[in-house]
Amino acid sequence: MILAGDIGGTKTNLALYDWTDQRPEPRYVESFPSGDYSSLEEILRDFFVSSRSVLPRQQETELPEAISVSDRQTDESSMPLQIEAACFGIAGPVLDNRSQTTNLPWVVDGAHIAKEFAIPQVRLLNDLEATAHGILLLGPDEVEVLNEGKPPAKRQALAIIAAGTGLGEAILFWDGTTYRPMPSEGGHADFAPNNDNEIELLRYLRGQYLHVSYERVLSGPGLHAIYEYLRDTKKNEPTWLAEKIKTGNPAAVIAEAGLAGHADIAKQALDLFASIYGAEAGNLALKALALDGVYVAGGIAPKLITKLRDGTFMKAFTNKGRYKRLMTSIPVKVVMNEHTALLGAASVAATLVQGGKP
């Protein structure tokens, strides 16, 4: 059995798989609010307890040497299952199989997790690197096409951009046999406005942050920041919407009002968000020369799919001057499977068991 995880600033998804040579359905999946825990290890302990109550007991085997004598005397329900390998996608840079998460006060260490839970192999990946592995396993019914495009006959590269609690980016290059995912922290690159309204947005945000990255704009908090900019400059916030934002999830409330057409300020916020999202997706496509396609992933895109379909995103994506024709030829797809990063992490863990190199 293998363990896969998708660790984000808002939630942590964990799953157990019996993975052979084809994509299976997970045996057990559970989601945890990341902010309620002090570490990934704490979440894993809860996960193993709950998964043992659901999955059939495995055949008794001798306990691994890594488990101490005191651990052997604890209640069996608290012991981890027999995990052959684990892989976790982490929202943050991964160096030497260790990561200090970007939007959580955690340090995740693959070697420490392997030792504590007696897992022979543990691999950490950047969360977008895990998503990149996952998109290679998606079916046609798990994506929405924004632009069919016309990719070249000879394979080149793919790119992924994903807005959620933060903004992630990744590139997949073709090595002659398969696509190879590359991690990136491109979401933290400087926000580059390209019209007067976006210039004013940048000025507004510079009053709050020393560094204004794309993540400051293209994320759940980023949508709220765009809304606040419009509120403070346009002075057109309805009282009822202000009250809902105070008591709910600001980004979700703004998106709901904007998609339903209930408030001009919310519609304007979504327009600006979708335009900047499309522009940065186009920037990534140019930098990677991702002629084979760009995937829009993350938690926000599926929720805003009707907005992304209305042309605002693609207009900004293709608005690259002399390169407009090239941009029009690039396929653009929205990932609708919310567990794509989990799926990618599972595929890497399965490769570790099989002795391959992910």
C-alpha positions in Angstrom: 0.0 0.0 0.0 1.2 3.5 -0.7 0.4 6.9 0.9 -0.1 10.1 -1.0 -0.6 13.6 0.3 -1.4 17.1 -1.0 -0.4 19.7 1.6 -1.8 23.1 1.1 -2.2 26.2 3.2 -5.9 25.7 3.7 -6.3 21.9 3.7 -4.3 18.7 3.7 -5.6 15.8 1.6 -4.2 12.3 2.3 -5.0 9.0 0.6 -4.1 5.3 0.6 -3.8 3.4 -2.7 -3.2 -0.1 -3.8 -1.3 1.0 -6.9 0.1 -1.5 -9.5 0.6 -0.4 -13.1 -2.6 1.5 -13.7 -4.4 4.4 -12.1 -6.6 3.1 -9.3 -9.2 4.6 -7.1 -7.9 5.4 -3.6 -8.8 2.9 -0.9 -9.2 5.7 1.7 -9.2 9.5 1.5 -9.5 12.1 4.2 -9.1 15.9 4.3 -7.8 17.9 7.2 -7.9 21.7 7.9 -4.1 22.4 7.8 -4.3 25.4 10.1 -5.7 23.3 13.0 -2.5 21.3 13.2 1.0 22.1 14.3 2.7 19.7 11.9 2.1 17.1 9.1 3.2 14.4 11.6 0.2 15.3 13.8 -2.2 15.0 10.9 -0.6 11.7 9.9 -1.2 10.2 13.3 -4.9 11.1 13.1 -5.1 9.8 9.6 -3.6 6.4 10.5 -6.1 6.0 13.4 -9.1 6.8 11.3 -8.0 4.7 8.3 -7.4 1.7 10.5 -11.1 1.9 11.6 -12.2 1.7 8.0 -9.8 -0.6 6.1 -9.6 -4.3 6.8 -6.8 -5.4 9.1 -3.7 -6.4 7.2 -2.0 -9.7 7.8 0.0 -9.7 11.0 3.7 -9.2 10.4 6.7 -8.4 12.6 6.8 -4.7 13.5 9.6 -2.7 11.8 12.7 -2.2 13.9 12.3 1.6 13.6 9.3 1.4 16.0 10.5 1.7 19.6 9.6 -0.8 22.3 7.3 1.7 23.9 5.5 2.2 20.6 5.0 -1.6 20.3 3.1 -1.5 23.6 0.6 1.1 22.5 -2.9 0.5 21.2 -2.7 -1.2 17.8 -5.2 1.3 16.4 -2.6 4.1 16.7 0.0 2.1 14.7 0.5 3.1 11.1 -0.5 0.7 8.3 2.2 -1.1 6.3 3.1 1.6 3.9 5.7 0.7 1.2 6.3 4.3 0.1 4.8 7.8 0.5 4.9 11.0 -1.5 3.7 14.4 -0.5 3.1 17.5 -2.6 4.0 20.5 -0.5 3.0 24.1 -1.1 6.5 25.5 -0.9 10.0 24.9 -2.2 11.5 21.4 -1.5 15.3 21.2 -1.0 17.0 18.0 0.0 13.6 16.3 0.6 12.8 19.0 3.2 10.4 21.9 2.9 9.5 25.0 5.0 5.9 25.6 3.9 5.0 28.9 2.4 1.6 29.5 4.0 2.0 27.4 7.1 4.5 27.5 10.0 5.6 24.0 9.3 8.9 22.3 8.4 8.2 19.0 6.6 11.2 16.6 6.5 10.9 13.4 4.5 13.6 11.5 6.4 11.9 12.3 9.7 8.5 11.1 8.5 10.1 7.9 7.1 11.7 7.2 10.5 8.7 8.1 12.7 6.2 6.1 10.7 8.5 3.3 9.5 7.9 4.0 5.8 10.8 2.7 3.7 10.7 5.5 1.1 9.3 9.1 1.5 9.5 11.6 -1.3 8.6 15.3 -1.0 7.6 17.3 -4.1 6.6 20.9 -4.7 2.7 20.8 -4.9 2.7 21.9 -8.5 5.3 19.3 -9.4 2.9 16.7 -7.9 0.0 18.3 -9.9 2.2 18.0 -13.0 2.6 14.3 -12.5 -1.2 14.1 -12.0 -2.3 15.8 -15.2 -0.5 13.1 -17.2 -3.1 10.7 -15.8 -6.3 12.7 -16.3 -9.0 11.7 -18.7 -10.8 14.0 -21.1 -13.8 14.2 -18.8 -11.6 15.7 -16.0 -10.7 18.9 -17.9 -12.6 21.8 -19.5 -11.2 23.1 -22.7 -10.8 26.9 -23.0 -8.9 26.9 -26.2 -8.5 23.9 -28.5 -5.3 25.3 -30.1 -3.1 23.5 -32.5 -0.1 21.9 -30.8 2.9 21.0 -33.0 3.4 17.4 -34.2 6.7 17.2 -32.4 6.2 17.4 -28.7 7.6 20.4 -26.8 6.5 21.3 -23.3 3.5 21.7 -21.1 2.9 24.3 -18.3 0.6 24.5 -15.3 -0.6 27.5 -13.3 -2.7 27.0 -10.2 -4.3 29.6 -8.0 -5.7 28.6 -4.6 -4.5 29.7 -1.2 -1.4 30.7 -3.1 -0.2 30.6 -6.7 1.8 27.7 -8.1 3.5 27.2 -11.4 5.3 24.3 -13.0 6.7 23.2 -16.4 6.8 19.8 -18.0 9.5 19.2 -20.7 9.5 16.4 -23.2 12.6 14.2 -22.8 12.0 12.1 -25.9 9.9 9.5 -24.1 7.8 11.2 -21.5 7.0 14.6 -20.0 9.3 15.5 -17.0 7.8 17.8 -14.4 10.0 20.7 -13.1 9.1 22.6 -9.9 9.0 26.3 -9.9 8.3 29.2 -7.6 7.1 31.5 -10.4 4.1 32.6 -8.4 6.4 34.7 -6.3 7.8 36.6 -9.3 7.0 40.4 -9.5 3.4 41.3 -10.5 3.6 43.1 -13.8 0.6 45.3 -14.6 -0.2 45.9 -18.3 -2.9 48.6 -18.2 -3.7 51.7 -16.2 -6.2 49.9 -13.9 -3.6 47.2 -13.0 -1.0 49.9 -12.5 -3.3 51.5 -9.9 -3.8 48.1 -8.4 -0.1 47.7 -8.0 0.3 51.1 -6.4 -2.5 50.2 -4.0 -0.8 46.9 -3.0 2.6 48.5 -2.7 1.1 50.5 0.2 0.7 47.2 2.1 3.5 44.9 0.9 7.2 45.4 0.4 7.0 42.9 -2.5 4.0 42.5 -4.7 4.1 39.1 -6.4 1.6 37.5 -8.7 0.5 35.4 -5.7 -0.6 38.6 -3.9 -3.2 39.0 -6.8 -3.9 35.5 -8.1 -5.0 33.6 -5.0 -8.0 33.5 -2.7 -6.5 36.4 -0.6 -5.6 38.0 -3.9 -9.2 38.1 -5.1 -10.1 39.8 -1.8 -7.2 42.3 -2.3 -8.5 43.2 -5.8 -12.0 43.7 -4.2 -10.5 45.9 -1.5 -8.7 48.0 -4.1 -12.0 48.5 -6.0 -13.9 49.2 -2.8 -11.4 51.9 -1.7 -11.0 53.6 -5.1 -14.5 53.2 -6.7 -16.5 53.6 -3.5 -19.2 51.2 -4.8 -19.5 48.5 -2.1 -23.1 47.5 -1.2 -23.7 47.3 2.6 -25.1 43.8 2.4 -22.0 42.5 0.6 -19.7 44.2 3.1 -21.6 42.4 5.9 -21.4 39.0 4.2 -17.6 39.4 3.6 -17.1 40.1 7.3 -18.8 36.9 8.4 -17.8 34.5 5.6 -14.9 33.5 3.4 -14.2 36.8 1.6 -13.0 35.2 -1.7 -15.9 32.8 -1.8 -18.5 35.5 -1.0 -17.0 37.8 -3.7 -16.9 35.0 -6.3 -20.5 34.0 -5.5 -21.8 37.6 -5.8 -19.8 38.2 -9.0 -20.9 35.0 -10.8 -24.5 35.7 -9.9 -24.3 39.3 -11.0 -25.5 40.6 -7.7 -23.0 43.4 -7.2 -21.0 45.4 -9.8 -18.0 45.6 -7.6 -17.8 41.8 -7.3 -18.2 41.4 -11.1 -15.4 44.0 -11.6 -13.2 42.0 -9.2 -13.7 38.8 -11.1 -13.1 40.6 -14.4 -9.8 41.9 -13.2 -8.8 38.6 -11.6 -9.6 36.6 -14.7 -7.7 39.0 -16.9 -4.6 39.0 -14.8 -4.8 35.2 -14.5 -4.9 34.8 -18.2 -2.0 37.3 -18.7 0.2 35.4 -16.3 -0.8 32.0 -17.8 0.3 33.5 -21.1 3.6 34.7 -19.6 4.3 31.2 -18.3 3.5 29.7 -21.7 6.0 32.1 -23.4 8.7 31.5 -20.8 8.4 27.7 -21.1 7.5 27.7 -24.8 4.6 25.4 -23.7 3.3 24.8 -27.2 1.7 21.5 -26.1 -0.6 23.2 -23.7 -1.3 25.1 -20.5 -3.3 23.6 -17.7 -5.1 25.9 -15.3 -5.3 24.0 -12.0 -5.8 24.8 -8.3 -8.9 25.2 -6.2 -10.2 28.4 -7.7 -10.4 27.7 -11.4 -13.2 25.0 -11.2 -15.3 27.3 -9.0 -14.9 30.2 -11.5 -15.2 28.0 -14.7 -18.2 30.1 -16.0 -16.1 33.2 -15.7 -13.0 31.6 -17.3 -15.2 30.5 -20.2 -16.5 34.0 -21.0 -13.4 35.1 -23.0 -11.8 37.4 -20.4 -9.1 34.9 -19.6 -8.2 33.9 -23.1 -8.2 37.5 -24.4 -5.5 38.3 -21.8 -3.7 35.0 -22.5 -3.3 35.8 -26.2 -2.7 39.5 -25.9 1.1 39.2 -26.5 1.6 41.6 -29.4 3.4 40.0 -32.3 3.0 36.6 -30.6 -0.8 36.6 -30.6 -1.0 34.0 -33.4 1.4 31.7 -31.6 -0.6 32.1 -28.3 -3.8 31.3 -30.1 -2.3 27.9 -31.2 -1.6 26.8 -27.6 -4.3 24.5 -26.0 -5.6 25.8 -22.7 -7.5 23.5 -20.3 -8.9 23.8 -16.8 -8.3 20.9 -14.5 -11.6 20.0 -12.9 -10.4 17.0 -10.8 -9.7 18.6 -7.3 -7.4 15.6 -6.4 -5.0 15.9 -9.3 -2.0 16.7 -7.0 -2.9 13.8 -4.8 -3.1 11.6 -7.9 0.3 12.8 -9.0 1.9 12.2 -5.6 0.4 8.6 -5.6 1.9 7.9 -9.0 5.4 9.0 -7.8 5.1 6.8 -4.6 4.1 3.9 -6.8 7.2 4.4 -9.0 9.3 4.4 -5.8 7.9 1.0 -4.9 8.6 -0.3 -8.4 12.2 0.8 -8.2 11.9 3.4 -10.9 12.9 7.0 -11.0 9.9 9.4 -10.9 
